[in-house]
Amino acid sequence: MNTTVWVPAPTGEERGVRGIGLFVRSDAEHLSHLVKLIDGGDLRVEVARRVPLAELPALHADADAGVLPSGKVVVTPGA
């Protein structure tokens, strides 16, 4: 899944993986439900990379170039 729908969701056709763009409603009840799914093992979020906020421009450049890793990228506030 890709929540930044202006960037194409990466796919892995050779692995049978289909990428999609997805919008979610970001309210506390919905987010709590997602946490329960993750905690229960029913939803898995693969974090491929963690990037400090200061490197956000480079992350966007990677996205534009189509070279983001498979999985989610987490942007952290510090180094």
LINMODA-V210415 format. One record per residue. N is the residue number from 1. OMEGA is omega in degrees with one decimal (999 if undefined). Layout:
n->N omega->OMEGA
n->N omega->OMEGA
This chain:
n->1 omega->178.7
n->2 omega->-179.8
n->3 omega->173.9
n->4 omega->-168.8
n->5 omega->175.8
n->6 omega->173.8
n->7 omega->-178.9
n->8 omega->177.9
n->9 omega->179.6
n->10 omega->178.1
n->11 omega->176.0
n->12 omega->-175.7
n->13 omega->-178.6
n->14 omega->177.7
n->15 omega->-178.4
n->16 omega->-179.0
n->17 omega->179.0
n->18 omega->177.8
n->19 omega->178.3
n->20 omega->170.0
n->21 omega->-174.5
n->22 omega->171.0
n->23 omega->175.9
n->24 omega->175.7
n->25 omega->-173.9
n->26 omega->173.4
n->27 omega->-172.8
n->28 omega->-179.0
n->29 omega->-179.8
n->30 omega->179.3
n->31 omega->177.1
n->32 omega->177.4
n->33 omega->178.1
n->34 omega->177.7
n->35 omega->178.5
n->36 omega->177.6
n->37 omega->179.1
n->38 omega->-179.5
n->39 omega->-179.5
n->40 omega->179.3
n->41 omega->179.8
n->42 omega->177.6
n->43 omega->-179.0
n->44 omega->178.0
n->45 omega->-179.7
n->46 omega->177.3
n->47 omega->-176.4
n->48 omega->-173.3
n->49 omega->172.8
n->50 omega->-173.7
n->51 omega->174.4
n->52 omega->-179.0
n->53 omega->-179.5
n->54 omega->-179.7
n->55 omega->-178.6
n->56 omega->177.8
n->57 omega->178.6
n->58 omega->177.4
n->59 omega->177.8
n->60 omega->177.4
n->61 omega->177.0
n->62 omega->178.9
n->63 omega->178.9
n->64 omega->-179.5
n->65 omega->179.2
n->66 omega->-176.4
n->67 omega->175.6
n->68 omega->178.4
n->69 omega->174.6
n->70 omega->-176.3
n->71 omega->-177.5
n->72 omega->173.9
n->73 omega->179.5
n->74 omega->177.3
n->75 omega->-177.6
n->76 omega->-177.0
n->77 omega->-176.7
n->78 omega->-178.7
n->79 omega->999
